[in-house]
Amino acid sequence: MVVRLQKVMADRGVASRRRAEELIVEGRVRVDGELITTLGTRVAEDARIEVDGRSVAAAPEHRYVLLNKPIGIVSTAHDEHGRRTVVDQIGARERLYPVGRLDTDSEGLLLLTNDGTWAERVMHPRYGHEREYDVAVEGDLTEEALARLQRGIPLEEGTARAVRVSVRSRSRGRSRISMVLLTGWKRQVRRMCLAVGLKVTRLVRVRMGPLELGRLRPGEFRDLTKKEIDALALATAAKRPAAAAARPAAARGSRSRVRLPALRPPERRRDGAAPSALARENPTRRVTRGSVATGSPRRLRRSPALRVRDARAAARPAARFTPRWRSTRAAAGRAAPRRAKPGARA
């Protein structure tokens, strides 16, 4: 399997992908003895890589860690201002990085790993992993505020909606709610609550997908089990909003069509029976193209408008068949009187 060179370097713990790209452009990286200066070059995962003449060791085994992040720790691998990071909290020898982020003043469940593919499956919204937060707020928690959180709050990234919002406790001016989201935008919960007049005083992430925080105390961590790793790698079926499910199929888009019963074109028999009577007499008769002996078994395709017209015609009472020449003469007789013969009395 071949992958991008900067990804292989990041997986082996050389540097981040961005820093690895800089090393490649500067001409400091060789693969199997060949100098590489082009970004996007794909190499084998077990290729021999050298940086500044030093051989890079093979990628370490993947590790998956669950941390109960305390307040005051930054959710990054390195901090420019020298603050303590979540990687420092674990003290791992491997090059780990956080899966997603939690604000410095937030706490709770945070995952760390060195498996980039697994991290993307966990965090990307298309895989449908829920994020549940235990939120303490100050302000007037009204039913309208709860409804707005679920209807959607316009933010810079788009409309932020809570999948579910429930009240854990409510008192005068202070409340505690549970919010479930499918996205993890920057300070999303705090901005949503601020838009409805609520100030967040404490924010704890207690669940991500099927994985719960459990009894871990702030600052404690543990390695995930094989079952938990596989469960987070699987995509879940996200629930559609109730409003979208309640709309008729024709209103959801041009691709959704109302299915009508398959109606066959009417036939006419030689004995003069009306088409509607024939349809009621033998409603299951199959209509094919061509003759009876050599006709194709493919059914005729008719548009929905023609199907509706045929259905209405079949529902009307049967009309007596009249030959065309008789109906033409009768219509002409009603339209004008017969011309008198020459010499006849008026």
ZADO-1210 file (C-alpha; in nm, 4 decimals, padded with zeros to 6 digits):
<atoms>
<atom x="00.0000" y="00.0000" z="00.0000" code="MET" pos="1"/>
<atom x="00.1379" y="00.3410" z="-00.1003" code="VAL" pos="2"/>
<atom x="00.0530" y="00.6621" z="00.0858" code="VAL" pos="3"/>
<atom x="00.1772" y="01.0189" z="00.0889" code="ARG" pos="4"/>
<atom x="00.5276" y="01.0668" z="00.2179" code="LEU" pos="5"/>
<atom x="00.4326" y="01.3335" z="00.4729" code="GLN" pos="6"/>
<atom x="00.1720" y="01.0997" z="00.6235" code="LYS" pos="7"/>
<atom x="00.4279" y="00.8204" z="00.6597" code="VAL" pos="8"/>
<atom x="00.6661" y="01.0612" z="00.8299" code="MET" pos="9"/>
<atom x="00.3933" y="01.1788" z="01.0665" code="ALA" pos="10"/>
<atom x="00.2929" y="00.8214" z="01.1501" code="ASP" pos="11"/>
<atom x="00.6545" y="00.7367" z="01.2316" code="ARG" pos="12"/>
<atom x="00.6740" y="01.0291" z="01.4697" code="GLY" pos="13"/>
<atom x="00.9163" y="01.2468" z="01.2711" code="VAL" pos="14"/>
<atom x="00.6970" y="01.5579" z="01.2814" code="ALA" pos="15"/>
<atom x="00.3490" y="01.6779" z="01.2023" code="SER" pos="16"/>
<atom x="00.2306" y="01.6600" z="00.8421" code="ARG" pos="17"/>
<atom x="00.2794" y="02.0320" z="00.7923" code="ARG" pos="18"/>
<atom x="00.6323" y="02.0218" z="00.9317" code="ARG" pos="19"/>
<atom x="00.7057" y="01.7100" z="00.7232" code="ALA" pos="20"/>
<atom x="00.6032" y="01.8983" z="00.4088" code="GLU" pos="21"/>
<atom x="00.8503" y="02.1731" z="00.4978" code="GLU" pos="22"/>
<atom x="01.1280" y="01.9154" z="00.5404" code="LEU" pos="23"/>
<atom x="01.0480" y="01.7664" z="00.1993" code="ILE" pos="24"/>
<atom x="01.0519" y="02.1047" z="00.0223" code="VAL" pos="25"/>
<atom x="01.3825" y="02.1939" z="00.1897" code="GLU" pos="26"/>
<atom x="01.5401" y="01.8808" z="00.0382" code="GLY" pos="27"/>
<atom x="01.6170" y="01.7071" z="00.3660" code="ARG" pos="28"/>
<atom x="01.4287" y="01.3812" z="00.3024" code="VAL" pos="29"/>
<atom x="01.5433" y="01.0740" z="00.1099" code="ARG" pos="30"/>
<atom x="01.3380" y="00.7615" z="00.0337" code="VAL" pos="31"/>
<atom x="01.5333" y="00.4458" z="-00.0488" code="ASP" pos="32"/>
<atom x="01.8362" y="00.6651" z="-00.1178" code="GLY" pos="33"/>
<atom x="01.6535" y="00.8992" z="-00.3585" code="GLU" pos="34"/>
<atom x="01.6096" y="01.2676" z="-00.2753" code="LEU" pos="35"/>
<atom x="01.2416" y="01.3717" z="-00.2656" code="ILE" pos="36"/>
<atom x="01.1419" y="01.7382" z="-00.3004" code="THR" pos="37"/>
<atom x="00.7935" y="01.7076" z="-00.4535" code="THR" pos="38"/>
<atom x="00.4918" y="01.7266" z="-00.2247" code="LEU" pos="39"/>
<atom x="00.2346" y="01.4520" z="-00.2658" code="GLY" pos="40"/>
<atom x="00.4888" y="01.1843" z="-00.3521" code="THR" pos="41"/>
<atom x="00.3529" y="00.8426" z="-00.2605" code="ARG" pos="42"/>
<atom x="00.5759" y="00.5795" z="-00.1047" code="VAL" pos="43"/>
<atom x="00.5316" y="00.2367" z="00.0502" code="ALA" pos="44"/>
<atom x="00.4488" y="00.2267" z="00.4184" code="GLU" pos="45"/>
<atom x="00.7628" y="00.0213" z="00.4891" code="ASP" pos="46"/>
<atom x="00.9924" y="00.2375" z="00.2762" code="ALA" pos="47"/>
<atom x="01.3368" y="00.3332" z="00.4082" code="ARG" pos="48"/>
<atom x="01.3230" y="00.7039" z="00.4948" code="ILE" pos="49"/>
<atom x="01.6117" y="00.9292" z="00.5951" code="GLU" pos="50"/>
<atom x="01.5899" y="01.2835" z="00.7328" code="VAL" pos="51"/>
<atom x="01.9136" y="01.4812" z="00.7400" code="ASP" pos="52"/>
<atom x="02.1007" y="01.1563" z="00.6816" code="GLY" pos="53"/>
<atom x="01.9443" y="00.9806" z="00.9799" code="ARG" pos="54"/>
<atom x="01.7272" y="00.6744" z="00.9284" code="SER" pos="55"/>
<atom x="01.3695" y="00.6983" z="01.0520" code="VAL" pos="56"/>
<atom x="01.2416" y="00.4040" z="01.2512" code="ALA" pos="57"/>
<atom x="00.9327" y="00.2124" z="01.1443" code="ALA" pos="58"/>
<atom x="00.5920" y="00.3319" z="01.2561" code="ALA" pos="59"/>
<atom x="00.5016" y="00.2246" z="01.6110" code="PRO" pos="60"/>
<atom x="00.1902" y="00.0260" z="01.6893" code="GLU" pos="61"/>
<atom x="-00.1315" y="00.2188" z="01.7022" code="HIS" pos="62"/>
<atom x="-00.2515" y="00.3278" z="02.0428" code="ARG" pos="63"/>
<atom x="-00.5925" y="00.4561" z="02.1503" code="TYR" pos="64"/>
<atom x="-00.6322" y="00.6410" z="02.4816" code="VAL" pos="65"/>
<atom x="-00.9354" y="00.7829" z="02.6637" code="LEU" pos="66"/>
<atom x="-00.8574" y="01.0820" z="02.8884" code="LEU" pos="67"/>
<atom x="-01.0781" y="01.2680" z="03.1318" code="ASN" pos="68"/>
<atom x="-00.9430" y="01.6108" z="03.0475" code="LYS" pos="69"/>
<atom x="-00.9308" y="01.8502" z="03.3438" code="PRO" pos="70"/>
<atom x="-00.9828" y="02.2262" z="03.3245" code="ILE" pos="71"/>
<atom x="-00.6796" y="02.4352" z="03.2283" code="GLY" pos="72"/>
<atom x="-00.5102" y="02.1859" z="02.9939" code="ILE" pos="73"/>
<atom x="-00.4816" y="02.2612" z="02.6227" code="VAL" pos="74"/>
<atom x="-00.6153" y="02.0054" z="02.3709" code="SER" pos="75"/>
<atom x="-00.3108" y="02.0096" z="02.1434" code="THR" pos="76"/>
<atom x="00.0096" y="01.8113" z="02.1046" code="ALA" pos="77"/>
<atom x="00.2308" y="02.1209" z="02.1388" code="HIS" pos="78"/>
<atom x="00.1528" y="02.4676" z="02.2721" code="ASP" pos="79"/>
<atom x="00.3370" y="02.7792" z="02.1590" code="GLU" pos="80"/>
<atom x="00.2823" y="02.9527" z="02.4928" code="HIS" pos="81"/>
<atom x="00.4280" y="02.6687" z="02.6973" code="GLY" pos="82"/>
<atom x="00.1006" y="02.5607" z="02.8577" code="ARG" pos="83"/>
<atom x="00.0480" y="02.2027" z="02.9690" code="ARG" pos="84"/>
<atom x="-00.1105" y="01.9864" z="02.6975" code="THR" pos="85"/>
<atom x="-00.3126" y="01.6668" z="02.7005" code="VAL" pos="86"/>
<atom x="-00.0103" y="01.4812" z="02.5593" code="VAL" pos="87"/>
<atom x="00.1955" y="01.5983" z="02.8585" code="ASP" pos="88"/>
<atom x="-00.0821" y="01.4732" z="03.0849" code="GLN" pos="89"/>
<atom x="-00.0473" y="01.1202" z="02.9481" code="ILE" pos="90"/>
<atom x="00.3316" y="01.1202" z="02.9130" code="GLY" pos="91"/>
<atom x="00.3323" y="00.8610" z="02.6336" code="ALA" pos="92"/>
<atom x="00.6458" y="00.7646" z="02.4432" code="ARG" pos="93"/>
<atom x="00.4499" y="00.7404" z="02.1194" code="GLU" pos="94"/>
<atom x="00.3606" y="01.0507" z="01.9239" code="ARG" pos="95"/>
<atom x="-00.0075" y="01.0877" z="02.0148" code="LEU" pos="96"/>
<atom x="-00.2413" y="01.3682" z="01.9186" code="TYR" pos="97"/>
<atom x="-00.5961" y="01.4507" z="02.0322" code="PRO" pos="98"/>
<atom x="-00.8992" y="01.3381" z="01.8330" code="VAL" pos="99"/>
<atom x="-01.0971" y="01.6610" z="01.8182" code="GLY" pos="100"/>
<atom x="-01.0689" y="01.9314" z="02.0778" code="ARG" pos="101"/>
<atom x="-01.2099" y="02.0520" z="02.4061" code="LEU" pos="102"/>
<atom x="-01.1831" y="02.4138" z="02.5197" code="ASP" pos="103"/>
<atom x="-00.9310" y="02.4980" z="02.7884" code="THR" pos="104"/>
<atom x="-01.2146" y="02.5786" z="03.0307" code="ASP" pos="105"/>
<atom x="-01.4023" y="02.2571" z="02.9400" code="SER" pos="106"/>
<atom x="-01.3495" y="01.9068" z="03.0716" code="GLU" pos="107"/>
<atom x="-01.4487" y="01.5501" z="03.0065" code="GLY" pos="108"/>
<atom x="-01.3984" y="01.2750" z="02.7507" code="LEU" pos="109"/>
<atom x="-01.1124" y="01.3255" z="02.5046" code="LEU" pos="110"/>
<atom x="-00.9522" y="01.0629" z="02.2788" code="LEU" pos="111"/>
<atom x="-00.5870" y="01.0496" z="02.1756" code="LEU" pos="112"/>
<atom x="-00.4293" y="00.8243" z="01.9141" code="THR" pos="113"/>
<atom x="-00.1603" y="00.7936" z="01.6469" code="ASN" pos="114"/>
<atom x="-00.3982" y="00.6361" z="01.3934" code="ASP" pos="115"/>
<atom x="-00.5041" y="00.9130" z="01.1551" code="GLY" pos="116"/>
<atom x="-00.7569" y="00.7069" z="00.9593" code="THR" pos="117"/>
<atom x="-00.9360" y="00.5971" z="01.2748" code="TRP" pos="118"/>
<atom x="-00.9382" y="00.9541" z="01.4101" code="ALA" pos="119"/>
<atom x="-01.1058" y="01.0817" z="01.0936" code="GLU" pos="120"/>
<atom x="-01.3798" y="00.8189" z="01.1122" code="ARG" pos="121"/>
<atom x="-01.4505" y="00.9105" z="01.4723" code="VAL" pos="122"/>
<atom x="-01.4710" y="01.2872" z="01.4245" code="MET" pos="123"/>
<atom x="-01.6240" y="01.3388" z="01.0798" code="HIS" pos="124"/>
<atom x="-02.0004" y="01.4182" z="01.0930" code="PRO" pos="125"/>
<atom x="-02.0804" y="01.1790" z="00.8071" code="ARG" pos="126"/>
<atom x="-02.0143" y="00.8831" z="01.0387" code="TYR" pos="127"/>
<atom x="-02.2853" y="01.0065" z="01.2785" code="GLY" pos="128"/>
<atom x="-02.1104" y="00.9698" z="01.6151" code="HIS" pos="129"/>
<atom x="-02.2993" y="01.1657" z="01.8800" code="GLU" pos="130"/>
<atom x="-02.1316" y="01.3912" z="02.1353" code="ARG" pos="131"/>
<atom x="-02.3151" y="01.4293" z="02.4647" code="GLU" pos="132"/>
<atom x="-02.2418" y="01.7181" z="02.7017" code="TYR" pos="133"/>
<atom x="-02.3456" y="01.7829" z="03.0604" code="ASP" pos="134"/>
<atom x="-02.3921" y="02.1616" z="03.0734" code="VAL" pos="135"/>
<atom x="-02.4511" y="02.3881" z="03.3729" code="ALA" pos="136"/>
<atom x="-02.6036" y="02.7221" z="03.2711" code="VAL" pos="137"/>
<atom x="-02.7178" y="03.0456" z="03.4294" code="GLU" pos="138"/>
<atom x="-03.0222" y="03.2332" z="03.3071" code="GLY" pos="139"/>
<atom x="-03.3903" y="03.1809" z="03.2398" code="ASP" pos="140"/>
<atom x="-03.4246" y="02.8319" z="03.0923" code="LEU" pos="141"/>
<atom x="-03.7557" y="02.8506" z="02.9070" code="THR" pos="142"/>
<atom x="-03.9266" y="02.6004" z="02.6811" code="GLU" pos="143"/>
<atom x="-03.8728" y="02.8371" z="02.3899" code="GLU" pos="144"/>
<atom x="-03.4967" y="02.8357" z="02.4554" code="ALA" pos="145"/>
<atom x="-03.4922" y="02.4553" z="02.4522" code="LEU" pos="146"/>
<atom x="-03.6927" y="02.4494" z="02.1299" code="ALA" pos="147"/>
<atom x="-03.4558" y="02.6956" z="01.9612" code="ARG" pos="148"/>
<atom x="-03.1560" y="02.4812" z="02.0484" code="LEU" pos="149"/>
<atom x="-03.3158" y="02.1935" z="01.8595" code="GLN" pos="150"/>
<atom x="-03.4509" y="02.4013" z="01.5710" code="ARG" pos="151"/>
<atom x="-03.1083" y="02.5480" z="01.5039" code="GLY" pos="152"/>
<atom x="-02.8899" y="02.8463" z="01.5913" code="ILE" pos="153"/>
<atom x="-02.7215" y="03.0342" z="01.3021" code="PRO" pos="154"/>
<atom x="-02.3439" y="03.0458" z="01.3528" code="LEU" pos="155"/>
<atom x="-02.0503" y="03.1368" z="01.1301" code="GLU" pos="156"/>
<atom x="-01.9964" y="02.7734" z="01.0264" code="GLU" pos="157"/>
<atom x="-02.3658" y="02.7192" z="00.9536" code="GLY" pos="158"/>
<atom x="-02.6790" y="02.6271" z="01.1453" code="THR" pos="159"/>
<atom x="-02.5969" y="02.4473" z="01.4708" code="ALA" pos="160"/>
<atom x="-02.8658" y="02.2069" z="01.5907" code="ARG" pos="161"/>
<atom x="-02.8878" y="01.9855" z="01.8949" code="ALA" pos="162"/>
<atom x="-03.0104" y="01.6339" z="01.8250" code="VAL" pos="163"/>
<atom x="-03.1597" y="01.6139" z="02.1739" code="ARG" pos="164"/>
<atom x="-03.1871" y="01.8521" z="02.4693" code="VAL" pos="165"/>
<atom x="-03.3118" y="01.7385" z="02.8094" code="SER" pos="166"/>
<atom x="-03.3301" y="01.9118" z="03.1462" code="VAL" pos="167"/>
<atom x="-03.1427" y="01.7412" z="03.4282" code="ARG" pos="168"/>
<atom x="-03.2303" y="01.9960" z="03.6954" code="SER" pos="169"/>
<atom x="-03.3874" y="02.3407" z="03.7007" code="ARG" pos="170"/>
<atom x="-03.3884" y="02.6076" z="03.9670" code="SER" pos="171"/>
<atom x="-03.4176" y="02.9827" z="03.9852" code="ARG" pos="172"/>
<atom x="-03.1496" y="03.1275" z="03.7582" code="GLY" pos="173"/>
<atom x="-02.9425" y="02.8060" z="03.7456" code="ARG" pos="174"/>
<atom x="-03.0084" y="02.4899" z="03.5522" code="SER" pos="175"/>
<atom x="-02.8388" y="02.1784" z="03.4247" code="ARG" pos="176"/>
<atom x="-02.9108" y="02.0371" z="03.0809" code="ILE" pos="177"/>
<atom x="-02.7891" y="01.7555" z="02.8573" code="SER" pos="178"/>
<atom x="-02.7122" y="01.8374" z="02.4935" code="MET" pos="179"/>
<atom x="-02.6363" y="01.5887" z="02.2155" code="VAL" pos="180"/>
<atom x="-02.4618" y="01.7166" z="01.9004" code="LEU" pos="181"/>
<atom x="-02.3299" y="01.5631" z="01.5797" code="LEU" pos="182"/>
<atom x="-02.0695" y="01.8338" z="01.5130" code="THR" pos="183"/>
<atom x="-01.7794" y="01.9638" z="01.7190" code="GLY" pos="184"/>
<atom x="-01.7312" y="02.3249" z="01.6113" code="TRP" pos="185"/>
<atom x="-01.5184" y="02.5627" z="01.8156" code="LYS" pos="186"/>
<atom x="-01.7003" y="02.6557" z="02.1398" code="ARG" pos="187"/>
<atom x="-02.0230" y="02.5392" z="01.9767" code="GLN" pos="188"/>
<atom x="-02.2166" y="02.4597" z="02.2940" code="VAL" pos="189"/>
<atom x="-02.1252" y="02.7897" z="02.4575" code="ARG" pos="190"/>
<atom x="-02.2196" y="02.9940" z="02.1513" code="ARG" pos="191"/>
<atom x="-02.5513" y="02.8128" z="02.1113" code="MET" pos="192"/>
<atom x="-02.6448" y="02.8694" z="02.4733" code="CYS" pos="193"/>
<atom x="-02.5389" y="03.2340" z="02.4579" code="LEU" pos="194"/>
<atom x="-02.7695" y="03.2860" z="02.1574" code="ALA" pos="195"/>
<atom x="-03.0725" y="03.1859" z="02.3696" code="VAL" pos="196"/>
<atom x="-02.9710" y="03.3929" z="02.6726" code="GLY" pos="197"/>
<atom x="-02.7886" y="03.1242" z="02.8733" code="LEU" pos="198"/>
<atom x="-02.4356" y="03.1478" z="03.0133" code="LYS" pos="199"/>
<atom x="-02.2387" y="02.8231" z="03.0468" code="VAL" pos="200"/>
<atom x="-02.0632" y="02.7871" z="03.3816" code="THR" pos="201"/>
<atom x="-01.9475" y="02.4278" z="03.3416" code="ARG" pos="202"/>
<atom x="-01.9162" y="02.1996" z="03.0404" code="LEU" pos="203"/>
<atom x="-01.8341" y="01.8270" z="03.0594" code="VAL" pos="204"/>
<atom x="-01.8331" y="01.5881" z="02.7656" code="ARG" pos="205"/>
<atom x="-01.9621" y="01.2584" z="02.9008" code="VAL" pos="206"/>
<atom x="-02.0058" y="01.0491" z="02.5844" code="ARG" pos="207"/>
<atom x="-01.8822" y="01.0117" z="02.2265" code="MET" pos="208"/>
<atom x="-02.0714" y="00.7582" z="02.0185" code="GLY" pos="209"/>
<atom x="-02.1001" y="00.4329" z="02.2179" code="PRO" pos="210"/>
<atom x="-01.8049" y="00.5319" z="02.4426" code="LEU" pos="211"/>
<atom x="-01.8849" y="00.6819" z="02.7843" code="GLU" pos="212"/>
<atom x="-01.6601" y="00.8645" z="03.0284" code="LEU" pos="213"/>
<atom x="-01.7385" y="00.6246" z="03.3112" code="GLY" pos="214"/>
<atom x="-01.5750" y="00.6607" z="03.6516" code="ARG" pos="215"/>
<atom x="-01.2514" y="00.8208" z="03.5374" code="LEU" pos="216"/>
<atom x="-01.1542" y="01.1151" z="03.7541" code="ARG" pos="217"/>
<atom x="-01.0230" y="01.4395" z="03.6019" code="PRO" pos="218"/>
<atom x="-00.6692" y="01.3776" z="03.4778" code="GLY" pos="219"/>
<atom x="-00.6994" y="00.9971" z="03.4641" code="GLU" pos="220"/>
<atom x="-00.6789" y="00.7984" z="03.1406" code="PHE" pos="221"/>
<atom x="-00.6983" y="00.4417" z="03.0108" code="ARG" pos="222"/>
<atom x="-00.6394" y="00.2508" z="02.6872" code="ASP" pos="223"/>
<atom x="-00.9402" y="00.1487" z="02.4813" code="LEU" pos="224"/>
<atom x="-01.0317" y="-00.2136" z="02.4339" code="THR" pos="225"/>
<atom x="-01.0434" y="-00.3838" z="02.0948" code="LYS" pos="226"/>
<atom x="-01.4229" y="-00.3855" z="02.1085" code="LYS" pos="227"/>
<atom x="-01.4398" y="-00.0120" z="02.1777" code="GLU" pos="228"/>
<atom x="-01.1937" y="00.0659" z="01.8975" code="ILE" pos="229"/>
<atom x="-01.3944" y="-00.1309" z="01.6417" code="ASP" pos="230"/>
<atom x="-01.7246" y="00.0214" z="01.7583" code="ALA" pos="231"/>
<atom x="-01.5992" y="00.3768" z="01.7058" code="LEU" pos="232"/>
<atom x="-01.4642" y="00.2905" z="01.3606" code="ALA" pos="233"/>
<atom x="-01.8109" y="00.1913" z="01.2379" code="LEU" pos="234"/>
<atom x="-02.0458" y="00.4487" z="01.0921" code="ALA" pos="235"/>
<atom x="-02.3818" y="00.4879" z="01.2619" code="THR" pos="236"/>
<atom x="-02.7156" y="00.5722" z="01.0959" code="ALA" pos="237"/>
<atom x="-02.7932" y="00.9314" z="01.1943" code="ALA" pos="238"/>
<atom x="-03.1589" y="00.9972" z="01.2688" code="LYS" pos="239"/>
<atom x="-03.3420" y="01.2317" z="01.0362" code="ARG" pos="240"/>
<atom x="-03.5263" y="01.5279" z="01.1876" code="PRO" pos="241"/>
<atom x="-03.8924" y="01.4604" z="01.2564" code="ALA" pos="242"/>
<atom x="-03.9974" y="01.7540" z="01.0373" code="ALA" pos="243"/>
<atom x="-03.8214" y="01.6108" z="00.7320" code="ALA" pos="244"/>
<atom x="-03.9728" y="01.2672" z="00.7879" code="ALA" pos="245"/>
<atom x="-04.3218" y="01.4168" z="00.8161" code="ALA" pos="246"/>
<atom x="-04.3043" y="01.6019" z="00.4833" code="ARG" pos="247"/>
<atom x="-04.4640" y="01.4353" z="00.1815" code="PRO" pos="248"/>
<atom x="-04.2310" y="01.2668" z="-00.0600" code="ALA" pos="249"/>
<atom x="-04.3124" y="01.5121" z="-00.3401" code="ALA" pos="250"/>
<atom x="-04.1966" y="01.8075" z="-00.1279" code="ALA" pos="251"/>
<atom x="-03.8512" y="01.6685" z="-00.0453" code="ARG" pos="252"/>
<atom x="-03.7009" y="01.7098" z="-00.3897" code="GLY" pos="253"/>
<atom x="-03.7445" y="01.6513" z="-00.7575" code="SER" pos="254"/>
<atom x="-03.6091" y="01.2975" z="-00.7331" code="ARG" pos="255"/>
<atom x="-03.8873" y="01.1826" z="-00.5019" code="SER" pos="256"/>
<atom x="-04.1944" y="01.0777" z="-00.6989" code="ARG" pos="257"/>
<atom x="-04.5345" y="00.9664" z="-00.5906" code="VAL" pos="258"/>
<atom x="-04.5827" y="00.6047" z="-00.6885" code="ARG" pos="259"/>
<atom x="-04.9112" y="00.5389" z="-00.8676" code="LEU" pos="260"/>
<atom x="-05.0665" y="00.1985" z="-00.9270" code="PRO" pos="261"/>
<atom x="-04.9517" y="00.0383" z="-01.2496" code="ALA" pos="262"/>
<atom x="-05.2389" y="00.0832" z="-01.4952" code="LEU" pos="263"/>
<atom x="-05.2376" y="-00.0764" z="-01.8378" code="ARG" pos="264"/>
<atom x="-05.3691" y="00.0963" z="-02.1507" code="PRO" pos="265"/>
<atom x="-05.7302" y="00.0057" z="-02.2331" code="PRO" pos="266"/>
<atom x="-05.8086" y="-00.2477" z="-02.5037" code="GLU" pos="267"/>
<atom x="-06.0990" y="-00.2739" z="-02.7429" code="ARG" pos="268"/>
<atom x="-06.2592" y="-00.6045" z="-02.8365" code="ARG" pos="269"/>
<atom x="-06.4214" y="-00.6912" z="-03.1656" code="ARG" pos="270"/>
<atom x="-06.7568" y="-00.7644" z="-03.0018" code="ASP" pos="271"/>
<atom x="-06.7966" y="-00.3968" z="-02.9133" code="GLY" pos="272"/>
<atom x="-06.7382" y="-00.4104" z="-02.5365" code="ALA" pos="273"/>
<atom x="-06.6325" y="-00.0801" z="-02.3840" code="ALA" pos="274"/>
<atom x="-06.2726" y="-00.0476" z="-02.2600" code="PRO" pos="275"/>
<atom x="-06.3852" y="00.0231" z="-01.9038" code="SER" pos="276"/>
<atom x="-06.6021" y="-00.2874" z="-01.8974" code="ALA" pos="277"/>
<atom x="-06.3167" y="-00.4926" z="-02.0360" code="LEU" pos="278"/>
<atom x="-06.0857" y="-00.3650" z="-01.7644" code="ALA" pos="279"/>
<atom x="-06.3331" y="-00.4559" z="-01.4910" code="ARG" pos="280"/>
<atom x="-06.3937" y="-00.7955" z="-01.6463" code="GLU" pos="281"/>
<atom x="-06.0242" y="-00.8892" z="-01.6649" code="ASN" pos="282"/>
<atom x="-05.8174" y="-00.6410" z="-01.4580" code="PRO" pos="283"/>
<atom x="-05.5092" y="-00.8660" z="-01.4518" code="THR" pos="284"/>
<atom x="-05.4755" y="-00.9038" z="-01.8260" code="ARG" pos="285"/>
<atom x="-05.1258" y="-00.8246" z="-01.9458" code="ARG" pos="286"/>
<atom x="-05.0779" y="-00.5808" z="-02.2303" code="VAL" pos="287"/>
<atom x="-04.7750" y="-00.6344" z="-02.4521" code="THR" pos="288"/>
<atom x="-04.6411" y="-00.4853" z="-02.7690" code="ARG" pos="289"/>
<atom x="-04.6979" y="-00.6708" z="-03.0977" code="GLY" pos="290"/>
<atom x="-04.9325" y="-00.9575" z="-03.1650" code="SER" pos="291"/>
<atom x="-05.0370" y="-01.2259" z="-02.9228" code="VAL" pos="292"/>
<atom x="-04.8112" y="-01.4824" z="-03.0885" code="ALA" pos="293"/>
<atom x="-04.4963" y="-01.2733" z="-03.1317" code="THR" pos="294"/>
<atom x="-04.5502" y="-00.9846" z="-02.8903" code="GLY" pos="295"/>
<atom x="-04.2724" y="-00.8722" z="-02.6568" code="SER" pos="296"/>
<atom x="-04.3235" y="-00.9534" z="-02.2857" code="PRO" pos="297"/>
<atom x="-04.2164" y="-00.6001" z="-02.1933" code="ARG" pos="298"/>
<atom x="-04.4990" y="-00.3917" z="-02.0498" code="ARG" pos="299"/>
<atom x="-04.5905" y="-00.0540" z="-02.1908" code="LEU" pos="300"/>
<atom x="-04.4585" y="00.2392" z="-01.9915" code="ARG" pos="301"/>
<atom x="-04.6991" y="00.5239" z="-01.9390" code="ARG" pos="302"/>
<atom x="-04.6514" y="00.8562" z="-01.7707" code="SER" pos="303"/>
<atom x="-04.8208" y="00.9286" z="-01.4339" code="PRO" pos="304"/>
<atom x="-05.0634" y="01.1709" z="-01.6062" code="ALA" pos="305"/>
<atom x="-05.1812" y="00.9035" z="-01.8482" code="LEU" pos="306"/>
<atom x="-05.2172" y="00.6547" z="-01.5642" code="ARG" pos="307"/>
<atom x="-05.4419" y="00.8918" z="-01.3735" code="VAL" pos="308"/>
<atom x="-05.6505" y="00.9512" z="-01.6858" code="ARG" pos="309"/>
<atom x="-05.6900" y="00.5787" z="-01.7454" code="ASP" pos="310"/>
<atom x="-05.7852" y="00.5225" z="-01.3823" code="ALA" pos="311"/>
<atom x="-06.0603" y="00.7841" z="-01.4058" code="ARG" pos="312"/>
<atom x="-06.1864" y="00.6332" z="-01.7307" code="ALA" pos="313"/>
<atom x="-06.2027" y="00.2874" z="-01.5721" code="ALA" pos="314"/>
<atom x="-06.3986" y="00.4248" z="-01.2769" code="ALA" pos="315"/>
<atom x="-06.6762" y="00.5733" z="-01.4971" code="ARG" pos="316"/>
<atom x="-06.9770" y="00.3521" z="-01.5846" code="PRO" pos="317"/>
<atom x="-06.9496" y="00.1564" z="-01.9057" code="ALA" pos="318"/>
<atom x="-07.0843" y="00.3327" z="-02.2150" code="ALA" pos="319"/>
<atom x="-07.2587" y="00.1477" z="-02.4951" code="ARG" pos="320"/>
<atom x="-07.0373" y="00.1117" z="-02.7971" code="PHE" pos="321"/>
<atom x="-07.1590" y="00.2938" z="-03.1045" code="THR" pos="322"/>
<atom x="-07.0009" y="00.2479" z="-03.4490" code="PRO" pos="323"/>
<atom x="-06.8197" y="00.5514" z="-03.5762" code="ARG" pos="324"/>
<atom x="-07.0262" y="00.5869" z="-03.8942" code="TRP" pos="325"/>
<atom x="-07.3531" y="00.5941" z="-03.6941" code="ARG" pos="326"/>
<atom x="-07.2299" y="00.8526" z="-03.4477" code="SER" pos="327"/>
<atom x="-07.1090" y="01.0723" z="-03.7368" code="THR" pos="328"/>
<atom x="-07.4439" y="01.0603" z="-03.9181" code="ARG" pos="329"/>
<atom x="-07.6351" y="01.1287" z="-03.5969" code="ALA" pos="330"/>
<atom x="-07.4209" y="01.4279" z="-03.5178" code="ALA" pos="331"/>
<atom x="-07.4670" y="01.5663" z="-03.8693" code="ALA" pos="332"/>
<atom x="-07.8440" y="01.5199" z="-03.8469" code="GLY" pos="333"/>
<atom x="-07.8639" y="01.7163" z="-03.5238" code="ARG" pos="334"/>
<atom x="-07.6486" y="01.9936" z="-03.6628" code="ALA" pos="335"/>
<atom x="-07.8646" y="02.0669" z="-03.9782" code="ALA" pos="336"/>
<atom x="-08.2017" y="01.9401" z="-04.1198" code="PRO" pos="337"/>
<atom x="-08.2089" y="01.7152" z="-04.4244" code="ARG" pos="338"/>
<atom x="-08.2225" y="01.8909" z="-04.7603" code="ARG" pos="339"/>
<atom x="-08.5595" y="01.8488" z="-04.9359" code="ALA" pos="340"/>
<atom x="-08.5773" y="01.6786" z="-05.2769" code="LYS" pos="341"/>
<atom x="-08.6444" y="01.8991" z="-05.5828" code="PRO" pos="342"/>
<atom x="-09.0187" y="01.9362" z="-05.6604" code="GLY" pos="343"/>
<atom x="-09.1365" y="01.8171" z="-05.3190" code="ALA" pos="344"/>
<atom x="-09.3869" y="02.0178" z="-05.1220" code="ARG" pos="345"/>
<atom x="-09.2573" y="02.2442" z="-04.8617" code="ALA" pos="346"/>
</atoms>
